[in-house]
Amino acid sequence: MKNIAVLFSGQGTNFAYLTEHLPVYGIRIVVALTNNPEAGGADVARTHDIPLEVVDHRNFTDREAFDAEVVQRLKHYAPDLTVLAGFMRIVTPVFTEQIQAINLHPSLLPRHKGLHAIERSYADPHAEGGVSIHWVSSELDGGKIILQKRVEKKTLSLEAYTATIRQIEKQALLEAMIQILGK
């Protein structure tokens, strides 16, 4: 059995997908962590009896202090891998030098790092957009790419493109985790 930690900031839709699909691969979520006390993903953790850690970033003077607390909480659970699934915080070397983590990003990196990637990807001149799963590094959305999934944009509205991205990101995240954990 491999153990993972999942970090999220919002509704936890990717987290929910993982709770449904990981057990068949012998992968267990040992902790969920959010920086947002109001995150809808907290209900996912409660529904599936997954320990939930809430570390509100607003209670810290800087990113390094926040990351130190996150690292301390994660180390308690000793995950084999940490997965950032909609975790809307830029992590510092305090995190990246101690935690082996992957991140889901809704564009074909290195294009469209940071926020609003779906909208920026849709509006760019490229025929394809997509999602990337990459190792977390100290550079924002700059770690080594593990895998990418592509989407043809030409016949899609922004709404349809967004829905397609949201669906394939879940599959890409699961595929990357299985690849990394050797399942």
KASULHU-V965874 format. One line per field, one symbol per residue. psi: psi as a letter, one per 40 degrees, with the letter a starting at -180 (. if undefined). A space follows every 50 residues. Layout:
# KASULHU-V965874
psi = ???
This chain:
# KASULHU-V965874
psi = hihiihhiebdfddddddddddddefhhheihhiehdehdeddddddefh hhhhghdeeididdddddddddddddefidihhhgfhfihiiddddeehh iiihhfigieifiaifddddddeieidiaaiihiihaehhfeihhdiihi hhddeiidddddddddddddddddddddddef.
